[in-house]
Amino acid sequence: MLHGHTHGFDMEHWEWAELLMLHSDTLRDEIQAALATVREGESRSRAQREGRAAAHRDEAQEATLRDRARAKILELLDSAEDDGWIAGAKLRQRLSKAQREVSDDVIAQLVEQEAIQAEEAGTDNNRGYRYQLSTKVPTD
């Protein structure tokens, strides 16, 4: 009969509940309260199942959109590579990286060498200054 069943009700359960409600007012109130709880639980379960199904649909749609976006990016990259844009961008990236890697000491050495060469050639316009990190610092 009803005893021992904890999951969803089938027709037999409903029939037993209705029979018991007909024979006792006390049982009827308790059974109606229990049935209301069961119905609420089943409604929540159904809503959760529907929610999970909707979430799965949303996830699938999102995955499809991501796949399409990735395909579009690859298509654009192929097109850009065909047009030579990628090669230019890679060159600019390498130059930028090389510029970042050049230390301030190297820049200072290059500026100092340039100043020495200019002084030796007699064209030093900045006599009395030494260069450090591309800025003039008075030596006096």
DSSP file (Angstrom, degrees, kcal/mol; ACC not computed):
  #  RESIDUE AA STRUCTURE BP1 BP2  ACC     N-H-->O    O-->H-N    N-H-->O    O-->H-N    TCO  KAPPA ALPHA  PHI   PSI    X-CA   Y-CA   Z-CA
    1    1 A M              0   0    0      0, 0.0    12,-0.1     0, 0.0     4,-0.0   0.000 360.0 360.0 360.0-135.2    0.0    0.0    0.0
    2    2 A L    >   +     0   0    0      2,-0.1     3,-1.5    10,-0.1    11,-0.0   0.746 360.0 107.0 -78.6 -23.6    1.3    3.5    0.8
    3    3 A H  T 3  S+     0   0    0      1,-0.2     3,-0.1     3,-0.0     0, 0.0  -0.299  83.5  12.1 -65.0 134.3    3.9    2.4    3.4
    4    4 A G  T 3  S+     0   0    0      1,-0.2     2,-0.6     2,-0.0    -1,-0.2   0.359  90.1 122.5  88.9  -6.0    7.5    2.5    2.3
    5    5 A H    <   +     0   0    0     -3,-1.5    -1,-0.2     1,-0.1     4,-0.0  -0.805  22.1 160.2 -94.5 125.0    7.1    4.6   -0.8
    6    6 A T        +     0   0    0     -2,-0.6    -1,-0.1    -3,-0.1     3,-0.1   0.574  52.9  69.5-117.0 -15.6    9.1    7.8   -0.8
    7    7 A H  S    S-     0   0    0      1,-0.2    -2,-0.0     0, 0.0     0, 0.0  -0.171  99.1 -32.6 -95.0-168.6    9.2    8.8   -4.5
    8    8 A G        -     0   0    0      1,-0.1     2,-0.3    -2,-0.1    -1,-0.2   0.053  65.3-112.9 -48.0 148.9    6.5   10.0   -6.9
    9    9 A F        -     0   0    0     -3,-0.1     2,-0.2     4,-0.0    -1,-0.1  -0.604  27.0-160.4 -83.8 141.8    3.0    8.7   -6.5
   10   10 A D     >  -     0   0    0     -2,-0.3     4,-1.8     1,-0.0     3,-0.4  -0.546  43.2 -83.8-107.6-175.7    1.4    6.5   -9.1
   11   11 A M  H  > S+     0   0    0      1,-0.2     4,-2.5     2,-0.2     5,-0.2   0.858 127.2  57.2 -59.1 -37.7   -2.4    5.9   -9.6
   12   12 A E  H  > S+     0   0    0      1,-0.2     4,-2.3     2,-0.2    -1,-0.2   0.909 105.9  50.3 -61.5 -41.6   -2.5    3.3   -6.9
   13   13 A H  H  > S+     0   0    0     -3,-0.4     4,-2.5     1,-0.2    -1,-0.2   0.921 110.5  49.1 -62.3 -44.6   -1.2    5.7   -4.3
   14   14 A W  H  X S+     0   0    0     -4,-1.8     4,-2.5     1,-0.2    -1,-0.2   0.912 110.4  51.3 -62.5 -41.6   -3.7    8.4   -5.3
   15   15 A E  H  X S+     0   0    0     -4,-2.5     4,-2.3     2,-0.2    -2,-0.2   0.923 110.9  47.3 -62.7 -44.6   -6.5    5.9   -5.1
   16   16 A W  H  X S+     0   0    0     -4,-2.3     4,-2.6     2,-0.2     5,-0.2   0.914 111.8  51.0 -62.9 -43.2   -5.5    4.7   -1.6
   17   17 A A  H  X S+     0   0    0     -4,-2.5     4,-2.1     1,-0.2    -2,-0.2   0.924 110.9  48.1 -61.4 -44.2   -5.1    8.3   -0.4
   18   18 A E  H  X S+     0   0    0     -4,-2.5     4,-1.5     2,-0.2    -1,-0.2   0.901 111.4  50.8 -63.4 -40.9   -8.6    9.2   -1.7
   19   19 A L  H  X S+     0   0    0     -4,-2.3     4,-0.9     1,-0.2     3,-0.3   0.928 110.9  47.8 -61.7 -46.3  -10.1    6.1    0.0
   20   20 A L  H >X S+     0   0    0     -4,-2.6     4,-1.0     1,-0.2     3,-0.6   0.875 108.2  55.5 -63.8 -37.1   -8.5    6.9    3.4
   21   21 A M  H 3< S+     0   0    0     -4,-2.1     3,-0.3     1,-0.2     7,-0.3   0.832 103.1  56.3 -65.6 -31.4   -9.7   10.5    3.1
   22   22 A L  H 3< S+     0   0    0     -4,-1.5    -1,-0.2    -3,-0.3    -2,-0.2   0.794 110.0  44.7 -69.1 -27.6  -13.3    9.3    2.7
   23   23 A H  H << S+     0   0    0     -4,-0.9     2,-0.3    -3,-0.6    -1,-0.2   0.585 116.3  34.5 -97.9 -11.7  -13.3    7.3    5.9
   24   24 A S     X  -     0   0    0     -4,-1.0     4,-2.5    -3,-0.3    -1,-0.2  -0.947  51.6-157.8-151.4 126.0  -11.6    9.7    8.4
   25   25 A D  H  > S+     0   0    0     -2,-0.3     4,-2.3     2,-0.2     5,-0.2   0.909 101.5  49.3 -64.3 -42.2  -11.7   13.4    8.9
   26   26 A T  H  > S+     0   0    0      1,-0.2     4,-2.1     2,-0.2     5,-0.2   0.940 114.2  44.5 -63.3 -48.0   -8.4   13.4   10.8
   27   27 A L  H  > S+     0   0    0      1,-0.2     4,-3.4     2,-0.2     5,-0.3   0.890 109.7  57.5 -63.2 -38.1   -6.7   11.3    8.1
   28   28 A R  H  X S+     0   0    0     -4,-2.5     4,-3.0    -7,-0.3     5,-0.2   0.939 108.2  45.6 -59.1 -47.2   -8.2   13.4    5.4
   29   29 A D  H  X S+     0   0    0     -4,-2.3     4,-2.2     2,-0.2    -1,-0.2   0.924 116.6  45.0 -62.1 -44.6   -6.6   16.6    6.8
   30   30 A E  H  X S+     0   0    0     -4,-2.1     4,-2.5     2,-0.2    -2,-0.2   0.914 115.4  47.0 -65.8 -42.5   -3.2   14.9    7.3
   31   31 A I  H  X S+     0   0    0     -4,-3.4     4,-3.5     2,-0.2     5,-0.2   0.907 110.8  51.6 -67.5 -41.3   -3.4   13.2    3.9
   32   32 A Q  H  X S+     0   0    0     -4,-3.0     4,-2.4    -5,-0.3    -1,-0.2   0.916 111.8  47.2 -62.0 -41.6   -4.4   16.5    2.2
   33   33 A A  H  X S+     0   0    0     -4,-2.2     4,-2.0    -5,-0.2    -2,-0.2   0.923 114.9  46.4 -63.5 -43.7   -1.5   18.3    3.8
   34   34 A A  H  X S+     0   0    0     -4,-2.5     4,-2.6     2,-0.2    -2,-0.2   0.911 112.3  50.3 -65.3 -41.8    0.9   15.5    2.8
   35   35 A L  H  X S+     0   0    0     -4,-3.5     4,-3.1     2,-0.2    -1,-0.2   0.891 108.3  52.9 -63.9 -38.5   -0.5   15.4   -0.7
   36   36 A A  H  X S+     0   0    0     -4,-2.4     4,-2.6    -5,-0.2    -1,-0.2   0.916 110.4  48.1 -61.4 -41.8    0.0   19.2   -1.0
   37   37 A T  H  X S+     0   0    0     -4,-2.0     4,-2.7     2,-0.2    -2,-0.2   0.918 112.1  49.3 -63.2 -43.3    3.6   18.7    0.1
   38   38 A V  H  X S+     0   0    0     -4,-2.6     4,-2.9     2,-0.2    -2,-0.2   0.935 112.0  48.3 -61.3 -46.5    4.0   15.9   -2.5
   39   39 A R  H  X S+     0   0    0     -4,-3.1     4,-2.7     2,-0.2    -2,-0.2   0.913 112.0  49.0 -61.8 -43.0    2.5   18.1   -5.3
   40   40 A E  H  X S+     0   0    0     -4,-2.6     4,-2.9     2,-0.2    -1,-0.2   0.925 112.5  48.7 -61.3 -43.8    4.7   21.0   -4.3
   41   41 A G  H  X S+     0   0    0     -4,-2.7     4,-2.8     1,-0.2    -2,-0.2   0.909 112.3  47.8 -62.5 -42.3    7.7   18.7   -4.4
   42   42 A E  H  X S+     0   0    0     -4,-2.9     4,-2.7     2,-0.2    -1,-0.2   0.888 111.8  50.7 -66.5 -37.5    6.8   17.3   -7.7
   43   43 A S  H  X S+     0   0    0     -4,-2.7     4,-2.8    -5,-0.2    -2,-0.2   0.927 112.0  47.0 -64.1 -44.0    6.2   20.8   -9.1
   44   44 A R  H  X S+     0   0    0     -4,-2.9     4,-2.9     2,-0.2    -2,-0.2   0.924 113.0  49.4 -62.7 -43.0    9.6   21.9   -7.8
   45   45 A S  H  X S+     0   0    0     -4,-2.8     4,-2.8     2,-0.2    -2,-0.2   0.922 112.2  47.6 -61.3 -44.0   11.2   18.8   -9.3
   46   46 A R  H  X S+     0   0    0     -4,-2.7     4,-3.0     2,-0.2     5,-0.2   0.922 112.9  48.7 -62.8 -43.8    9.5   19.3  -12.6
   47   47 A A  H  X S+     0   0    0     -4,-2.8     4,-2.9     2,-0.2    -2,-0.2   0.898 112.0  49.3 -63.1 -40.0   10.6   23.0  -12.6
   48   48 A Q  H  X S+     0   0    0     -4,-2.9     4,-3.2     2,-0.2    -2,-0.2   0.921 111.8  48.2 -64.9 -42.7   14.1   21.9  -11.7
   49   49 A R  H  X S+     0   0    0     -4,-2.8     4,-2.7     2,-0.2    -2,-0.2   0.939 114.7  45.6 -61.5 -45.6   14.1   19.4  -14.6
   50   50 A E  H  X S+     0   0    0     -4,-3.0     4,-2.7     2,-0.2    -2,-0.2   0.895 113.3  50.8 -64.3 -38.7   12.8   22.0  -16.9
   51   51 A G  H  X S+     0   0    0     -4,-2.9     4,-2.8    -5,-0.2    -2,-0.2   0.913 110.7  48.1 -63.6 -43.0   15.3   24.5  -15.6
   52   52 A R  H  X S+     0   0    0     -4,-3.2     4,-2.8     2,-0.2    -2,-0.2   0.909 111.7  50.2 -63.9 -40.6   18.1   22.0  -16.1
   53   53 A A  H  X S+     0   0    0     -4,-2.7     4,-2.4     2,-0.2    -2,-0.2   0.923 112.7  46.6 -62.8 -42.9   16.9   21.3  -19.7
   54   54 A A  H  X S+     0   0    0     -4,-2.7     4,-2.9     2,-0.2    -2,-0.2   0.901 111.8  51.3 -64.9 -39.8   16.8   25.0  -20.3
   55   55 A A  H  X S+     0   0    0     -4,-2.8     4,-2.9     2,-0.2    -2,-0.2   0.906 110.0  49.5 -63.6 -40.8   20.2   25.4  -18.8
   56   56 A H  H  X S+     0   0    0     -4,-2.8     4,-2.5     2,-0.2    -2,-0.2   0.907 111.6  48.9 -64.0 -40.6   21.5   22.6  -21.1
   57   57 A R  H  X S+     0   0    0     -4,-2.4     4,-2.7     2,-0.2    -2,-0.2   0.929 112.3  48.4 -63.1 -43.8   19.9   24.3  -24.1
   58   58 A D  H  X S+     0   0    0     -4,-2.9     4,-2.8     1,-0.2    -2,-0.2   0.915 111.9  49.2 -62.1 -42.9   21.5   27.6  -23.1
   59   59 A E  H  X S+     0   0    0     -4,-2.9     4,-2.7     2,-0.2    -1,-0.2   0.907 111.7  49.0 -62.5 -41.5   24.9   26.0  -22.6
   60   60 A A  H  X S+     0   0    0     -4,-2.5     4,-2.3     2,-0.2    -2,-0.2   0.915 112.4  47.7 -64.6 -42.7   24.6   24.3  -26.0
   61   61 A Q  H  X S+     0   0    0     -4,-2.7     4,-2.5     2,-0.2    -2,-0.2   0.916 112.4  49.7 -64.0 -41.9   23.6   27.6  -27.7
   62   62 A E  H  X S+     0   0    0     -4,-2.8     4,-2.6     2,-0.2    -2,-0.2   0.912 110.7  49.7 -62.7 -43.2   26.5   29.3  -25.9
   63   63 A A  H  X S+     0   0    0     -4,-2.7     4,-2.7     2,-0.2    -1,-0.2   0.899 110.4  50.8 -62.5 -40.5   29.0   26.6  -27.1
   64   64 A T  H  X S+     0   0    0     -4,-2.3     4,-2.6     2,-0.2    -2,-0.2   0.922 110.5  48.8 -63.0 -43.8   27.6   27.0  -30.6
   65   65 A L  H  X S+     0   0    0     -4,-2.5     4,-2.6     2,-0.2    -2,-0.2   0.912 111.9  49.0 -62.5 -42.2   28.2   30.7  -30.5
   66   66 A R  H  X S+     0   0    0     -4,-2.6     4,-2.8     2,-0.2    -2,-0.2   0.921 111.3  49.7 -63.0 -43.1   31.7   30.3  -29.1
   67   67 A D  H  X S+     0   0    0     -4,-2.7     4,-2.5     1,-0.2    -2,-0.2   0.915 111.9  48.0 -61.8 -42.9   32.5   27.7  -31.9
   68   68 A R  H  X S+     0   0    0     -4,-2.6     4,-2.5     2,-0.2    -1,-0.2   0.911 111.8  50.0 -63.5 -41.6   31.1   30.1  -34.5
   69   69 A A  H  X S+     0   0    0     -4,-2.6     4,-2.5     2,-0.2    -2,-0.2   0.918 111.1  48.8 -63.9 -43.0   33.2   33.0  -33.1
   70   70 A R  H  X S+     0   0    0     -4,-2.8     4,-2.6     1,-0.2    -2,-0.2   0.923 111.4  49.8 -61.8 -43.3   36.3   30.8  -33.1
   71   71 A A  H  X S+     0   0    0     -4,-2.5     4,-2.4     1,-0.2    -2,-0.2   0.906 110.9  49.9 -61.7 -41.2   35.7   29.8  -36.7
   72   72 A K  H  X S+     0   0    0     -4,-2.5     4,-2.7     2,-0.2    -2,-0.2   0.908 110.2  50.4 -64.5 -42.0   35.2   33.5  -37.6
   73   73 A I  H  X S+     0   0    0     -4,-2.5     4,-2.7     2,-0.2    -2,-0.2   0.930 111.4  47.9 -61.6 -45.1   38.5   34.4  -35.9
   74   74 A L  H  X S+     0   0    0     -4,-2.6     4,-2.6     1,-0.2    -2,-0.2   0.905 111.7  50.6 -62.0 -40.5   40.3   31.7  -37.7
   75   75 A E  H  X S+     0   0    0     -4,-2.4     4,-2.4     2,-0.2    -2,-0.2   0.924 111.9  47.1 -62.2 -44.5   38.8   32.8  -41.0
   76   76 A L  H  X S+     0   0    0     -4,-2.7     4,-2.8     2,-0.2    -2,-0.2   0.892 111.7  50.9 -65.0 -39.8   39.8   36.4  -40.3
   77   77 A L  H  X S+     0   0    0     -4,-2.7     4,-2.6     2,-0.2    -2,-0.2   0.918 110.2  49.3 -64.3 -42.7   43.3   35.3  -39.4
   78   78 A D  H  X S+     0   0    0     -4,-2.6     4,-2.4     2,-0.2    -2,-0.2   0.931 113.4  46.8 -59.7 -45.4   43.7   33.3  -42.6
   79   79 A S  H  X S+     0   0    0     -4,-2.4     4,-1.9     1,-0.2    -2,-0.2   0.913 112.8  49.0 -63.0 -43.6   42.4   36.3  -44.6
   80   80 A A  H  <>S+     0   0    0     -4,-2.8     5,-2.0     1,-0.2     6,-1.0   0.875 111.1  50.4 -65.2 -37.0   44.8   38.6  -42.8
   81   81 A E  H ><5S+     0   0    0     -4,-2.6     3,-1.1     1,-0.2    -1,-0.2   0.913 109.0  51.4 -67.0 -41.4   47.7   36.3  -43.3
   82   82 A D  H 3<5S+     0   0    0     -4,-2.4    -1,-0.2     1,-0.3    -2,-0.2   0.861 110.8  49.2 -61.0 -35.2   46.9   36.1  -47.0
   83   83 A D  T 3<5S-     0   0    0     -4,-1.9    -1,-0.3    -5,-0.2    -2,-0.2   0.485 116.8-113.8 -85.0  -2.5   46.8   39.9  -47.2
   84   84 A G  T <>5S+     0   0    0     -3,-1.1     4,-1.8    -4,-0.4    -3,-0.2   0.464  84.2 119.5  86.5   0.7   50.2   40.1  -45.4
   85   85 A W  H  ><S+     0   0    0     -5,-2.0     4,-2.6    -6,-0.2    -4,-0.2   0.884  72.1  53.8 -66.6 -37.1   48.8   41.8  -42.3
   86   86 A I  H  > S+     0   0    0     -6,-1.0     4,-3.0     2,-0.2     5,-0.2   0.933 106.9  50.5 -64.3 -45.4   49.9   39.0  -40.1
   87   87 A A  H  > S+     0   0    0     -7,-0.2     4,-2.3     1,-0.2    -1,-0.2   0.921 112.9  47.1 -59.0 -43.8   53.5   39.3  -41.3
   88   88 A G  H  X S+     0   0    0     -4,-1.8     4,-2.5     2,-0.2    -1,-0.2   0.907 112.8  48.6 -63.5 -42.2   53.4   43.0  -40.6
   89   89 A A  H  X S+     0   0    0     -4,-2.6     4,-2.4     2,-0.2    -2,-0.2   0.897 111.2  50.2 -65.6 -40.1   51.9   42.6  -37.2
   90   90 A K  H  X S+     0   0    0     -4,-3.0     4,-2.6     2,-0.2    -1,-0.2   0.905 110.8  49.8 -64.7 -40.3   54.5   39.9  -36.3
   91   91 A L  H  X S+     0   0    0     -4,-2.3     4,-2.6    -5,-0.2    -2,-0.2   0.935 111.5  47.8 -63.2 -46.0   57.3   42.2  -37.4
   92   92 A R  H  X S+     0   0    0     -4,-2.5     4,-2.5     1,-0.2    -1,-0.2   0.891 111.9  51.2 -61.4 -38.5   55.9   45.1  -35.3
   93   93 A Q  H  X S+     0   0    0     -4,-2.4     4,-2.5     2,-0.2    -2,-0.2   0.920 110.7  47.5 -65.1 -43.7   55.5   42.8  -32.4
   94   94 A R  H  X S+     0   0    0     -4,-2.6     4,-2.7     2,-0.2    -2,-0.2   0.914 113.0  48.9 -64.1 -42.0   59.1   41.6  -32.7
   95   95 A L  H  X S+     0   0    0     -4,-2.6     4,-2.6     2,-0.2    -2,-0.2   0.924 111.8  48.9 -63.0 -43.9   60.4   45.2  -33.0
   96   96 A S  H  X S+     0   0    0     -4,-2.5     4,-2.1     2,-0.2    -1,-0.2   0.912 112.5  48.2 -61.9 -42.8   58.4   46.2  -30.0
   97   97 A K  H  X S+     0   0    0     -4,-2.5     4,-1.9     2,-0.2    -2,-0.2   0.914 111.2  50.5 -64.1 -42.8   59.7   43.3  -27.9
   98   98 A A  H  X S+     0   0    0     -4,-2.7     4,-1.2     1,-0.2    -2,-0.2   0.899 109.0  52.0 -62.7 -39.9   63.2   44.1  -29.0
   99   99 A Q  H  < S+     0   0    0     -4,-2.6     3,-0.3     1,-0.2    -1,-0.2   0.898 109.8  48.9 -63.8 -39.3   62.8   47.7  -28.0
  100  100 A R  H  < S+     0   0    0     -4,-2.1    -1,-0.2     1,-0.2    -2,-0.2   0.835 109.1  53.9 -67.7 -31.3   61.6   46.6  -24.5
  101  101 A E  H  < S+     0   0    0     -4,-1.9     2,-0.5    -5,-0.2    -1,-0.2   0.718  82.6  98.5 -78.6 -20.2   64.5   44.3  -24.2
  102  102 A V  S  < S-     0   0    0     -4,-1.2     2,-0.0    -3,-0.3    -4,-0.0  -0.555  75.4-135.7 -69.6 121.3   67.1   46.9  -24.8
  103  103 A S     >  -     0   0    0     -2,-0.5     4,-1.9     1,-0.1     3,-0.2  -0.327  15.8-114.3 -78.9 161.0   68.2   48.0  -21.4
  104  104 A D  H  > S+     0   0    0      1,-0.2     4,-2.8     2,-0.2    29,-0.3   0.835 116.9  60.1 -60.4 -33.0   68.8   51.5  -20.3
  105  105 A D  H  > S+     0   0    0      2,-0.2     4,-2.7     1,-0.2    -1,-0.2   0.915 104.0  48.8 -62.4 -42.7   72.5   50.8  -20.0
  106  106 A V  H  > S+     0   0    0      2,-0.2     4,-2.6     1,-0.2    -1,-0.2   0.921 111.8  49.1 -63.8 -43.2   72.7   49.9  -23.7
  107  107 A I  H  X S+     0   0    0     -4,-1.9     4,-2.5     2,-0.2    -2,-0.2   0.929 111.8  49.2 -61.2 -44.6   70.8   53.1  -24.6
  108  108 A A  H  X S+     0   0    0     -4,-2.8     4,-2.6     1,-0.2    -2,-0.2   0.905 111.2  49.9 -61.5 -41.9   73.2   55.1  -22.3
  109  109 A Q  H  X S+     0   0    0     -4,-2.7     4,-2.8     2,-0.2    -1,-0.2   0.918 111.1  48.7 -63.4 -43.0   76.2   53.4  -23.9
  110  110 A L  H  X S+     0   0    0     -4,-2.6     4,-2.3     2,-0.2    -2,-0.2   0.914 113.0  46.9 -63.8 -42.7   75.0   54.2  -27.4
  111  111 A V  H  X S+     0   0    0     -4,-2.5     4,-2.2     2,-0.2    -1,-0.2   0.913 113.1  49.6 -65.3 -42.1   74.3   57.8  -26.6
  112  112 A E  H  X S+     0   0    0     -4,-2.6     4,-2.6     2,-0.2    -2,-0.2   0.917 111.1  49.1 -62.6 -44.2   77.7   58.1  -24.9
  113  113 A Q  H  X S+     0   0    0     -4,-2.8     4,-2.8     1,-0.2     5,-0.2   0.906 110.7  50.9 -61.3 -41.2   79.4   56.5  -28.0
  114  114 A E  H  X S+     0   0    0     -4,-2.3     4,-2.3     1,-0.2    -1,-0.2   0.898 110.7  48.5 -63.4 -40.3   77.5   58.9  -30.2
  115  115 A A  H  X S+     0   0    0     -4,-2.2     4,-2.4     2,-0.2    -2,-0.2   0.904 111.9  49.2 -66.3 -41.6   78.7   61.9  -28.1
  116  116 A I  H  X S+     0   0    0     -4,-2.6     4,-2.8     2,-0.2     5,-0.2   0.930 112.0  48.4 -63.6 -45.3   82.3   60.7  -28.2
  117  117 A Q  H  X S+     0   0    0     -4,-2.8     4,-1.9     1,-0.2    -2,-0.2   0.904 112.2  48.9 -62.2 -41.0   82.2   60.2  -32.0
  118  118 A A  H  <>S+     0   0    0     -4,-2.3     5,-3.0    -5,-0.2     6,-0.5   0.897 112.1  48.9 -65.8 -39.0   80.7   63.7  -32.4
  119  119 A E  H ><5S+     0   0    0     -4,-2.4     3,-1.1     4,-0.2     5,-0.2   0.908 110.6  50.1 -66.5 -42.1   83.4   65.2  -30.1
  120  120 A E  H 3<5S+     0   0    0     -4,-2.8    -1,-0.2     1,-0.3    -2,-0.2   0.847 110.2  50.5 -64.6 -33.3   86.2   63.4  -32.0
  121  121 A A  T 3<5S-     0   0    0     -4,-1.9    -1,-0.3    -5,-0.2    -2,-0.2   0.519 116.7-117.4 -82.3  -4.3   84.8   64.7  -35.3
  122  122 A G  T < 5S+     0   0    0     -3,-1.1    -3,-0.2    -4,-0.3    -2,-0.1   0.704  88.6 106.9  78.5  19.5   84.7   68.2  -33.8
  123  123 A T      < +     0   0    0     -5,-3.0     2,-0.8    -6,-0.2    -4,-0.2   0.048  34.8 140.9-117.7  25.9   80.9   68.5  -34.1
  124  124 A D    >   +     0   0    0     -6,-0.5     3,-0.5    -5,-0.2    -9,-0.0  -0.584  21.1 175.5 -75.0 109.9   80.0   68.2  -30.4
  125  125 A N  T 3  S+     0   0    0     -2,-0.8    -1,-0.2     1,-0.2    -6,-0.0   0.517  76.0  56.1 -88.0  -6.7   77.2   70.6  -29.8
  126  126 A N  T >  S+     0   0    0    -11,-0.1     3,-1.5     3,-0.1    -1,-0.2  -0.207  72.2 165.0-121.3  41.7   76.7   69.5  -26.2
  127  127 A R  T <   +     0   0    0     -3,-0.5     3,-0.1     1,-0.3   -12,-0.0  -0.298  66.1  32.3 -60.3 141.3   80.2   70.0  -24.8
  128  128 A G  T 3  S+     0   0    0      1,-0.3    11,-1.8    10,-0.1     2,-0.4   0.428 102.7  95.4  90.9  -0.9   80.3   69.9  -21.0
  129  129 A Y  E <   -A  138   0A   0     -3,-1.5     2,-0.4     9,-0.2    -1,-0.3  -0.942  55.3-158.4-121.4 143.7   77.5   67.4  -20.8
  130  130 A R  E     -A  137   0A   0      7,-1.7     7,-2.0    -2,-0.4     2,-0.4  -0.908  23.2-125.1-112.6 152.2   77.5   63.6  -20.4
  131  131 A Y  E     +A  136   0A   0     -2,-0.4     2,-0.4     5,-0.2     5,-0.2  -0.789  27.8 175.5-100.5 136.6   74.5   61.6  -21.4
  132  132 A Q  E >  S-A  135   0A   0      3,-2.2     3,-1.2    -2,-0.4   -27,-0.1  -0.941  74.2 -16.7-141.6 118.0   72.8   59.2  -19.1
  133  133 A L  T 3  S-     0   0    0     -2,-0.4     3,-0.1   -29,-0.3   -25,-0.1   0.896 125.4 -56.7  53.9  44.3   69.7   57.4  -20.1
  134  134 A S  T 3  S+     0   0    0      1,-0.2     2,-0.4   -30,-0.1    -1,-0.3   0.658 116.3 108.3  66.4  19.2   69.1   59.8  -23.0
  135  135 A T  E <  S-A  132   0A   0     -3,-1.2    -3,-2.2     2,-0.0     2,-0.3  -0.971  71.0-117.2-126.2 145.2   69.1   62.9  -20.7
  136  136 A K  E     -A  131   0A   0     -2,-0.4    -5,-0.2    -5,-0.2    -7,-0.0  -0.613  27.8-173.0 -80.4 134.4   71.7   65.6  -20.4
  137  137 A V  E     -A  130   0A   0     -7,-2.0    -7,-1.7    -2,-0.3    -2,-0.0  -0.985  27.0-120.7-126.9 119.6   73.4   65.8  -17.0
  138  138 A P  E     -A  129   0A   0      0, 0.0    -9,-0.2     0, 0.0   -10,-0.1  -0.301  15.5-158.8 -60.3 140.6   75.8   68.7  -16.4
  139  139 A T              0   0    0    -11,-1.8   -10,-0.1     1,-0.2   -11,-0.1   0.516 360.0 360.0 -97.0  -7.2   79.4   67.6  -15.5
  140  140 A D              0   0    0    -12,-0.4    -1,-0.2     0, 0.0   -11,-0.1   0.485 360.0 360.0 -77.3 360.0   80.4   70.9  -13.9
